[in-house]
Amino acid sequence: MLEWLKHPWPWYVAGPLIGSMVPILLILGNRTFGISSSLRHVCAACVPANISFFKYEWQKEAWNLLFVAGIIVGAVLTTFLLSDPEAVHVNPALASELSSYGVTDYRNMVPAEVFNWPALFTARGFILMVVGGFLVGFGTRYAGGCTSGHAIMGISSMQWPSVIATCCFMAGGFLMANLILPFIMKL
């Protein structure tokens, strides 16, 4: 069973499983789905401050906290039970491009040459980890949700702002991967 789980699931299995979340949530009366909204629920539950943004009935969205807990438990189980000690398989064309940036270690899900403590104190590492993390958080808040919330739940429930946000996420990802990241990686 573990060997079967170690391989990627085909799109015709994974897609319907993800897609089934939408009708289930709509039938249950929930209109929100996403990871970023869970952070607000955690803050509302844990921060006793008098902040109006956190003053709402977060208990009605407690299922979302259970969903995030499941993601964390799943990540831990996957790390210890399903991790593959072999290097990550990278397309040869991508490996050639990455080697020109000094990235050659594919033993982990993220390249160790870029994402480590010493690299954090370089211009490249600071931009990728700190500035990038800030921009992801700011963009998520500014867009009113994350890619999973907008692309899965928002578009399927026919919300025009989610279509716009998802198109902007895709355009931003394309620009970052093809124009900005190569510049940063040369720093």
C-alpha positions, 0 to 999 in steps of 0.5 A, a space after each residue: 500500500 505504501 509503495 502505491 501511495 508513493 507514486 503521483 496520483 493520476 489527474 482523473 483521481 486527484 482532480 475529482 477528489 479536489 473538485 468534490 470539495 466544492 459541492 460538499 462545501 456548498 451543500 453544507 452551506 459553507 462558501 469559503 475554502 482556502 488556507 489563508 482564511 484559516 490563519 485569520 481563524 487561528 488569530 481570532 481564536 488565539 489573539 485576545 486583543 481588541 482588533 475589529 478584524 478578528 471580532 467575528 464568530 470564528 467557531 462557525 469556521 472551525 472545520 477550516 482549522 480541522 482541514 489545516 490540522 489535517 494538512 499538517 498531519 498529512 505532511 508529517 506522515 508523508 515525510 516519515 512514511 512516504 518520503 523517497 530518499 532518491 533525488 528529485 527527478 528534474 527535466 534535463 533542460 531545467 537542470 541545465 538552466 538551474 546549473 547556470 545559476 549554481 543549483 545542482 543539488 536535487 536531494 530535497 524538494 527545494 534546492 539547498 543551494 538557495 534555501 538554507 540559513 547561510 543563503 538567507 543572509 545573501 541578496 538572493 536568499 533575502 529576496 527569495 525568502 523574506 521579500 518573497 514571503 512578504 509579497 505572498 502574504 501581502 498579495 493573499 490579503 490584498 486579493 482576499 484569499 489564496 490561489 486554492 480559495 479563488 481558483 477552486 471555490 471562487 471560480 466554481 461558485 461563479 465569483 467574478 473577482 475570483 476569476 480576475 484574481 486567478 488570472 492575476 496569480 497566473 500572470 504573476 507566476 509567469 512573469 516571476 518564473 520567466 523574467 524576474 527569477 532568472 535575474 534574482 538567481 544571478 545575484 
